[in-house]
Amino acid sequence: MIKPIKDYMVLMGCFLLLINNSSLARNVQGSDGSRFFQKAVPVWIDSRNVKNNKGAYVLTSSGRHNSKQQEENLTVSFRAKFEIEDFFDVKLKLAASSRYRVFINGEFLGHGPCVAGHGYYRVDEYNLKDKLHLGDNTVAIEVVGYNVDSYFQINQPAFLQAELTNNNRVIAYTSTENRAELFEAAILQQRKQDVPRYSFQRAHAESYRLAPDFRAWTKSGDDTDFRALKLEKTAAKKLIERRVKYPDYSIRKSQHQVNDSIYKFECNSTGFIGAQVVANTPVILRFFWDEILNGDGDIHPYRLGCQNEISYELEPGIYHLESFEPYTLQYLKVRIESGDGVVSEPYIRQYVNGDVAQAGFACSDTSMNRIFDAALETYKQNALDIFMDCPHRERAGWLCDSYFTARVAFNFSGNTLIETNFLENFLLPESFEFLPKGMLPMCYPADHSNANYIPNWAMWYILQLEEYVKRSGDHQMIVESRQRVADLLDFFVPYENEFGLLESLEKWVFVEWSKANKFVQDVNYPTNMLYASMLETAGRLYDWPQLVTKASRIRKVIREQAFDGQFFIDNAVRVDGVLVPQPENRTETCQYYAFFFETAKPESYPELWKTLVGDFGPEREAKKLYEEIYPSNAFIGNYLRLELLSRYGEADQMVRESVKYFEPMAQLTGTLWENVHTRASLNHGFASHIAHAYYRDVLGVKDVDLVNKRICVELNEVDLAWCEGSMPLAKGAFHLRWKKKGNRLIYHYEAPADYDVYVKNNTDLRLMEE
């Protein structure tokens, strides 16, 4: 069935090549670096710099040494000192691997980089106008080369490419030349190198050995122990624009002390952990943290398999400590293990999305307001430059999760900048190492050296592409993605059985975190429901009608094999060569897959739909209804349920159930969770999707078309007295409010002059414009 697609691809090949090349020319510089940098080149510590018997780094004159660019968990400190009188237009541009932190005159400036796909590096730019003073100034950049596989940043050799300009004149840059205006570099050995991983999905934990003047090298006039080392030029880098907006670094202080050693913040928060410390004697200090307290009122820092711990060995003196990496916590525990010291003023320098200022929602139900605020917190902490699953354990950009979070991003920010980056990253590498041809990484940018993947999640990539083009109008992205889509379709063909269903898929076949994932072989019907939807979507996107026909046949087969007259069965297995559905394996999630992906519809399965609406949901287990049907978990079963209630006109029930699902989460952590229990992440990006549902079904903003400047409002019957909210647009914002008064529904909106607004009344009340 895929051969016609390949034939079509051959016919379109030259056209696509032109389109793709023009796209890359739009985003990626040539090897000379001219688009982003005038003089700077990528550099790192010369590999001939090695430790002598006193532990200091010295440059050897001969011999071959292991590359410092690939040394694990090596921190290199770069700085440039400069004098300036006119600082109206002073800018710092930089690209780096793996992570960096920038100071200007000893003050924190930023953290990065913005991630990209394999072989590419995004360029960050900082305007220093308000950070400088007349005379001497110092820009200091810490760069850690982790050089390990992770889900957070790609395992690529370390480097820094940085350039400082004043009115577009270069005043400092990275190079191996012998010139006064160069960045110099040193290895200060303040951060311990031989330490455990923070988690298997992220790089190394943090451990330090410090003296009171450990930050002196970041300030003008303080040379301290900064011994400049020789640099080497690295391979030229493919550089690409940042595109997304810069983070919010505002400070969040602890609210109160739980006891002598534990501090509580206003909600689950993400950022860099800091505090003031006075060490009267040599001190060994440790910070521990977590999202919740355990049953004993203490912190369990290793709850998620993470090393939620930073250790400091401090000489006597006064310190302002702040972690290099971002972490997620609501509770911080401080423990002085030896010595005499005092810790005060703990804080979190937030590392969250800074593009949500115009988003707002409120209504007459305080529980819903609390849930919305928790959704906003959850989104901010999981949407910096890609859509992450969680901001602590992984910081990974998972497909499927991104399908839901991208909707919220459009509501909260009024643009698709992050989604564009997210999807673009999948297009940058020629292929994905360790994965079979056609398969997409389950999360990216990441290294999957164990060759694991989720075939189901790759299918969501195509579903998201269709929604993306509607949000953005970026048809070029769809054209650029055509080959990825065709290769993915080809990947699945060998797994099709005599009925056209996918059978015996390999690796991590994933439906959701529930019993549904126990029934994934040999034929998993929810997976095939998704497969049919993916095929149909690809058919629409690229005008491949044979795929739409194929999707229809698959749905027909599923209905014939999997529906037992009451519910859909989850799977079938081979018995003596015959495919046999397993009637005892039935899950709530399977039913939602059936309706969400339109294998079933309320009009074709009215009794099943009536049962799902009336007897299933958050209270079914308590009522002991249909106990033979295994319950759903939060993602994606409960989310699909809420979406189905919305899709088929049950907005008020969706709202009531959402409060039962999410209010306990919002009350306990101020963020929304990965599962319905506290044994997993309590801050997961997809969970913010409930804010999208509230905007759409409660406030009534059904659709915003940025391309055609059209807003569709549908006011639904919900048990509320009033509601108001704001959604940012590309320029300006859309404000809407409504209230009930007697038999009237009174509304008012404000929109930019170039937008058309259409209002539809789905209630029995008389509609009136205020």
Phi, psi and omega in degrees: 000343183270345184304317177302326178295315180298317179300318179296322179297322179297316179298325183268000191305309184297319179299314181296323180298317178296317180297313183297318181294321178294326178295314180295323178297331180291326190251331192245136180279166173282176185292345179280352177074012190291335183290322185252328185232141177275317185233333188296144173233159179287133183223165171204172179302132179302134184295347179277353174283115182228161179285138171270187184289353176259005178084005179265150179275132177225158181265120177275153186272341183209176178093161180255139184227158177298143184294128173293335179297335183246013179285137187284130172056049179257125178259126178241134182255121178250148174205156175224127176258141182205152174257146184208142176244328178245105181245039179291323185224067178256124184231146173245123173247140178204152170226148186202165170213131008267305181228152177226161171221135185246138172239145170238116184053041176085354181257140179302135178243315183185171182222146180189198007268176170286128191283155177216172179288170183307134176085001182232153182219129180275145184259125176264151181222130180240132173270120187264007187312313185271004184253352188260166171223161182299141179096222186284138176221157178224127168258126182236136183228119171268131178232128176252124172264104185282316177055046173222155175290139178201176175264358189260308175224154187284146177281090179226151184306145183287148174194167168222135171231113188220148182211134179248128180233152175233114186052043177071009174261127183290126178243348174197146182198161177274131180192170174258007178292163178259078184225154186290331187272019181273154166291139172252161187221150179212160171251106188276344177059033177276323178266126181294140186267323184266085183223164179291166171289147175295315172205167182290344178269346179238179184275219194275150172290173183248135176210134190229153170232110193232153168247162185302331182266027187296339178259005184299329182295343181273359186244154180294138173082000182247103181273326180043233182261021182284100180254107186296136180248158179290142180254157173236148178281133179267177175299146178300146184250145171276114186256146186219152185294152179289311178073305186284159182283166187274157187290166170267120181252020185298151184274134175242115183270156178295147184274318179196168176265128176288319175207199185296337186236350185248131179246143180246135174263167188298332176197174174304124190225157181232133177164202184263126185278128181224162177191161171266139181225132170247116178258108180282336175223175171304133188232140166251117187239140175229139171255134173235154180202163173195173182281334182219168170268151177278185184296340179267007181075021180242179180259136173250091190290350183247024186302321184256021184074020180256155177264072182283069186204134170235133179245144179230132167252113190243132169284161180304137180151188181251135186229145166245101186264143175206133183294154177279320183263153175279145178223169183238130184198155166244335181234134179238127179250131180249127180225120174268111186276334175203152179092177182249114180205165180228130176251134181215166174052050176296145182208170171235120170278107188298146175231079191223168179301132181253021187239040184231015190297330185269359182275136179200156180202138173206151179210183185281358179253112183294330177297317178294322177298320179295320179294317179299314179299321178293323177295319178296316176300315181298315179298309183306320185281348183242014183219077176265290179236346170222175174269111183267159174281307177220152185269010184234287188301321188233313189056042188254147180265089185274136166295164188074300173309315185295330178303318182278317183293329180298326177297317181292321180303318179295321178292317186280329187243344178072019178209176180239030185300312181293319180296322177300313177301314183303311182287323179299323180302324179290343182264343189292310181285150177295323178207170180251111182301142177081347182256148177293153182305131178097329182284143178260150175299144179291328171220147187200148358291132181194166176249124182245063184292344175277002176065022179274150176202164176246105182300325179299317185295326177299328179296325180295337178304316182289322177298320180291323178304319181294317178292325180300314183294329176292321179289318193260332189074011184275078181290336179297323177299322180293317178297316180296333184272356188303314182293320176301317181295314181298319179295323179294318177299318179297325181302321187280340187303316181298344181269358180282133180267192184295343179263357184087004180270148174290132182224140176057045172300147184261172179065216191268089176283115191235127176254306171187173179280073177200187178301338179303333181276002174270351188241041188268355180234152001274321173249120177258117185290320175303319178299320180287331172297317176295318181301315178300318180295320178298314180299315180298318180296315177299322178298319178291317185297318189245012179056052176249082188298335180297333179286324177296318178296317179298318179299320180297320179294319180297318179297320179298317180296318179299316180299322181289322186270322194263336183276123184263013182099344179229313180224164172276136178275147185283322188208167174226148179234158179277126175233112182053041177083355181256136179279119186239114174299147183255096190296337180280349182261088181227129182236155175300319183297322178302321180295321180291321174303316183303314182280322182296320182262014169061028162291328175234154175224155181305325182286334180267338178229063187296323182290317178297317179297318178299320179294316181297316181291316188275327189246343181262179181115194189294343184252005185297315182297319179297325180276353179058046178261136177048055184294343179283348179263115185295135186286160176277162168256184183299307185240121011247003186303306182295327178291320176297321178301310181298321178294322180291319176301319177294313185301324187252031166081020179249051185299319183294321177293322176303316181297312182298318180290325179299324178295319179295322180289315197254338184299319177301324178295310183299323180290323186279319186235346184074008175224173183246153202252167177286320181234180178278357180237175185265013183274002179230197180298139178252026182201088188234128191306316183299333183296340178293352182302337180298332176296321175300317179296321179293317176302314187285312191261338182257302175295318175109011179276092187290317185205138174238120180251099182291330184287312183264005177054058182222135179236127178252123179250130173233115182268119187257164177278104177229150186277067179223154179273328182199163177202147176211155180189166179227140175230125179291149174243181180303321174224120182087203182206161175252125179245134181220140172215151175214158177209154178260136178216105185064233179263018183248146172244106187259128183229161177208141176222158173228127182221155174305149188299333184272007179258140170264135182240129180242130185242130178238138182255112178260016181250175175270000181277158178278123185278132178222136175272132183289000000 
